Amino acid sequence: MNNIFEDSRIRPELQTGLKAINFVNPTEVQKKVIPALLSEENVVVQAATGSGKTHAYLIPIFNQIDVTADYVQAVITAPSRELADQLYQVAKTLRKASGLPLTIAHLAGGTDRERQISRLQAKRPQLIIATPGRLLDFVEKKIFPIDQVKTFVIDEADMTLDMGFLADIDKVASRLPKQVLFAAFSATIPVKLANFLRKYMAHPEEIIIDNPAVISPTIKNDLLDVGSKSKKQVLYQLLTLGQPYLALVFANTKQKVDEITSFLQAQNLKVAKIHGGITERERKRTLRQVEQGQFQYVVASDLAARGLDIDGVSLVINYEIPRDLEFVIHRIGRTGRNGLPGHAITLMREEEMPSIEQLENLGIKFDFVELKNGQLQARKHHHYRENRQAKQGKLDTRLVGYVRKEKRKRKPGYKKKIQRAIQEDNRKKRKLEQRHEIRKAKRLRKRKREQGR
């Protein structure tokens, strides 16, 4: 089968609907996942954001739902309200295009619970798209039964883990029928997540979509060492450098988001902020205003990096390097979407070089730049100086001082003392390098083992 969308197992209405929304050439994840789910195989899928995974599970779900049966047949969970709403909108689009008369319910925390209950009682949904907390609430209160669910999908499973929702998923999954088809989709598969998934899937089909370019090739990914400069001033310069269509600035905490927002507003920039501390009403209003083009700059916490899909982001700035380094991938992935060009800049200081090296080990490639004369210009790779010094056998500052001091004293035997000091220093350096290589090899082996699970 050259084109999985034309698979004879897929309903003709669904095939027609896919053509209507210009789904002609399947992505790699769709080529591998759709046949597996059509064959009713449990799957664990590791694929990057934007790989087409949403339709990879929606198409088989739509295909297997009995539109004449008035009960819940499939459940999809998403870890945030925004992601659940995005999935709901995509599902509605596919339903409209295909003309299939199936009913879909969108259940999320932060929305009117009683209204949701009344809608469910008025018309029983066949597909539920929900956040873990609201789903568990309704299942425990027996608002609807899940004993006839055929397919259960956990989307953004690693984010579900990060946000502490696996316990809710566990309580729901334990009430599902034994023969239910499980599918989990995730950008990464941490050990804790892998252990959890094994509880419900004994021998799943593991599908890993290789993504050698961790960062999309449409994104220019820069690294800027701010040195002793004010980080806020550097940020202001970058934001006003080329007048981005829409710029996203990421910080690690709500407090830092507030601080950056206040600073930029004081510079007369119209800035919106999004983090977990604002009310649901304020969040929705802000997003609506951003979509309407009322803001050119948005400062956000990592929740926004994984939970929001804002169109038209042309610039992403990592004001801080996140504690969980993999968040950098999700932050940068907010720009350069749908084949459009994007630009990402990560701000760092010298003491953060170990984190940058870890990011490079994850496969993230940076272009090293500096701010000169109001422009971003290429600079030497951050390893250049230390490599050059190593080749030249340059002494560290402590030994340089020792040499100068001994030269001034000019006591007998000072040359031998210096040579011994240099030899001892070189011995220590070699020992440290060996330790570093051993630790690096251990980390690589551990990562390979985790990926192989």
Secondary structure, 3 states (H helix, E strand, C coil): CCCHHHCCCCCHHHHHHHHHCCCCCCCHHHHHHHHHHHCCCCEEEECCCCCCHHHHHHHHHHHHCCCCCCCCCEEEECCCHHHHHHHHHHHHHHHHHHCCCCCEEEECCCCCHHHHHHHHHHCCCCEEEECHHHHHHHHHCCCCCCCCCCEEEECCHHHHHHCCCHHHHHHHHCCCCCCCEEEEEECCCCHHHHHHHHHHCCCCEEEECCCCCCCCCCEEEEEEECCCCCHHHHHHHHHCCCCCCCEEEECCCHHHHHHHHHHHHHCCCCEEEECCCCCHHHHHHHHHHHHCCCCCEEEECHHHHHHCCCCCCCEEEECCCCCCCCHHHHHHCCCCHHHCCEEEEEEECHHHHHHHHHHHHCCCCCEEEEEECCEEEECCCCCHHHHHHHHHCCCCHHHHHHHHHHHHHCCCCHHHHHHHHHHHHHHHHHHHHHHHHHHHHHHHHHHHHHHHC
